[in-house]
Amino acid sequence: MASTDSQADGGAERRERGTAIWFIGLAVLIADLLVIFFAPAGIRIGHEAAFLFLIAVLAAAGFGLMIWGRRQRQRAG
């Protein structure tokens, strides 16, 4: 009986960790939207390459974290 309880707790912990990772990915995507908002000003002063690189990196990181978190939740389910 103790092994069943420990497995249930591990599943709940993994589900909670997956949700936290998903929300971190969402926060990174929101930060990416802020970078996109300020991109026109950066383009005007000649820093378009840096802004495009930062947008791409933040988008990839955000989506990657959201996918990873979703997989953690599915494995726990």
C-alpha positions as CSV (number, residue, x, y, z in Angstrom):
1,M,0.0,0.0,0.0
2,A,2.9,2.4,0.7
3,S,4.2,1.9,-2.8
4,T,0.9,2.9,-4.3
5,D,0.8,6.1,-2.2
6,S,4.4,7.0,-3.2
7,Q,3.6,6.5,-6.9
8,A,0.5,8.7,-6.6
9,D,2.6,11.4,-4.8
10,G,5.2,11.1,-7.6
11,G,2.6,11.6,-10.2
12,A,1.2,14.6,-8.5
13,E,4.7,16.1,-8.1
14,R,5.5,15.5,-11.8
15,R,2.1,17.0,-12.8
16,E,2.8,20.1,-10.6
17,R,6.4,20.4,-12.0
18,G,5.0,20.2,-15.6
19,T,2.5,22.9,-14.9
20,A,5.3,25.1,-13.4
21,I,7.5,24.6,-16.4
22,W,4.6,25.4,-18.7
23,F,3.9,28.7,-16.9
24,I,7.6,29.6,-17.1
25,G,7.5,29.0,-20.9
26,L,4.4,31.2,-21.0
27,A,6.3,34.0,-19.1
28,V,9.2,33.7,-21.6
29,L,6.7,34.2,-24.5
30,I,5.2,37.2,-22.8
31,A,8.7,38.6,-22.4
32,D,9.2,37.9,-26.1
33,L,6.1,40.0,-26.9
34,L,7.8,42.9,-25.0
35,V,10.9,42.5,-27.2
36,I,8.7,42.5,-30.3
37,F,7.0,45.7,-29.0
38,F,10.3,47.5,-28.8
39,A,11.8,46.0,-32.0
40,P,10.8,48.9,-34.3
41,A,12.8,51.3,-32.2
42,G,15.8,49.0,-32.4
43,I,15.4,48.7,-36.1
44,R,15.4,52.5,-36.5
45,I,18.8,52.8,-34.7
46,G,20.3,49.9,-36.6
47,H,20.1,47.0,-34.2
48,E,17.6,44.8,-36.1
49,A,19.9,41.7,-36.1
50,A,20.2,41.7,-32.3
51,F,16.4,42.1,-31.9
52,L,15.6,39.4,-34.4
53,F,18.1,37.0,-32.7
54,L,16.6,37.8,-29.3
55,I,13.1,37.3,-30.6
56,A,14.0,33.9,-32.1
57,V,15.8,32.7,-29.0
58,L,13.0,33.7,-26.6
59,A,10.4,32.2,-28.8
60,A,12.3,28.9,-29.1
61,A,12.9,28.8,-25.4
62,G,9.3,29.6,-24.5
63,F,7.8,27.0,-26.9
64,G,10.4,24.5,-25.8
65,L,9.5,24.9,-22.1
66,M,5.8,24.8,-22.8
67,I,6.2,21.5,-24.8
68,W,8.4,20.0,-22.1
69,G,6.0,21.0,-19.3
70,R,3.1,19.5,-21.3
71,R,5.0,16.3,-21.7
72,Q,5.7,16.1,-18.0
73,R,2.0,16.5,-17.2
74,Q,1.1,13.8,-19.7
75,R,3.6,11.3,-18.3
76,A,2.1,11.9,-14.8
77,G,-1.4,11.4,-15.9
